[in-house]
Amino acid sequence: MRIVDDATDQMLRPVFSGLVHMSDFQKQWNGSRLTFSLMAGMAALRVPIKGWILATDTDITIDIDLPAFIEKLLPQSVRSNVQAAVRGLLNKPRQD
């Protein structure tokens, strides 16, 4: 759970988001399930994004609800890059 919590914080830093501005980030743990919401956008376009992350001893499941028009606009390369970035954050060695 700690790794997931740290990774979500890292994902929302301006360095990662680049041209996409993220704001109004909220997250809440309920047991091993982290629910989150945020606003993301470029220029005047802002859309709500919400989802959840379930962390178990052996797996991490991520479910993100994107507005349909945004999901259709994302090329596969963007999806692959985001997946690789998330995997990299989750596989980073812990620094206690």
C-alpha positions in Angstrom: 0.0 0.0 0.0 2.9 2.3 0.8 4.4 1.8 -2.7 1.0 2.5 -4.4 0.6 5.6 -2.3 4.0 6.9 -3.1 3.5 6.1 -6.8 0.3 8.0 -7.1 2.0 11.0 -5.6 4.8 10.7 -8.1 2.4 10.3 -11.1 0.8 13.7 -10.3 4.0 15.7 -10.0 4.4 18.4 -12.7 7.5 16.7 -14.0 5.5 13.6 -15.1 2.4 15.5 -16.3 4.2 17.8 -18.7 1.7 19.5 -20.9 -1.3 18.0 -19.1 -2.2 20.1 -16.0 -3.6 18.1 -13.1 -5.4 19.7 -10.2 -7.9 19.0 -7.4 -6.3 15.6 -6.7 -8.0 13.6 -3.9 -7.3 10.2 -2.7 -8.6 8.0 0.1 -7.7 4.5 1.3 -10.5 2.1 2.4 -8.6 -1.0 3.4 -6.4 -2.0 0.5 -8.3 0.0 -2.0 -7.3 3.5 -2.9 -9.9 5.6 -4.6 -8.9 8.8 -6.4 -10.2 11.7 -8.4 -8.7 14.7 -10.2 -9.2 17.2 -12.9 -6.9 17.0 -15.9 -6.6 19.3 -18.9 -4.7 21.2 -21.5 -5.4 24.9 -22.0 -9.2 25.6 -21.4 -10.2 21.9 -21.7 -10.5 20.2 -18.3 -12.0 16.8 -17.6 -12.7 14.8 -14.5 -10.8 11.6 -14.0 -11.6 9.1 -11.3 -10.6 5.5 -10.5 -9.3 3.1 -7.9 -6.3 1.0 -7.2 -6.5 -2.3 -5.3 -3.2 -3.5 -3.7 -2.8 -7.0 -2.5 0.2 -9.0 -1.4 0.8 -10.2 -5.0 -1.1 -7.9 -7.4 -2.0 -4.3 -8.1 -5.1 -3.6 -10.1 -5.8 -0.2 -11.5 -9.1 1.0 -12.9 -9.4 4.5 -14.4 -12.6 6.0 -15.7 -11.8 8.4 -18.6 -14.4 10.4 -20.5 -15.3 8.4 -23.7 -14.0 11.1 -26.0 -10.7 11.3 -24.2 -10.2 7.5 -24.3 -10.9 7.4 -28.1 -8.4 10.2 -28.7 -5.5 8.5 -26.8 -3.3 6.6 -29.2 -2.0 3.2 -28.2 1.5 4.7 -27.8 0.3 7.1 -25.0 -1.4 4.2 -23.2 1.8 2.1 -23.5 3.9 5.0 -22.2 1.6 5.6 -19.2 1.7 1.8 -18.4 5.5 1.8 -18.6 5.7 4.8 -16.3 3.4 3.2 -13.7 5.3 0.0 -13.8 8.6 1.9 -13.3 7.2 3.7 -10.3 5.8 0.6 -8.7 9.0 -1.4 -9.3 11.3 1.3 -7.8 13.2 0.1 -4.8 11.8 1.4 -1.5 13.7 3.9 0.5 12.9 3.4 4.2 
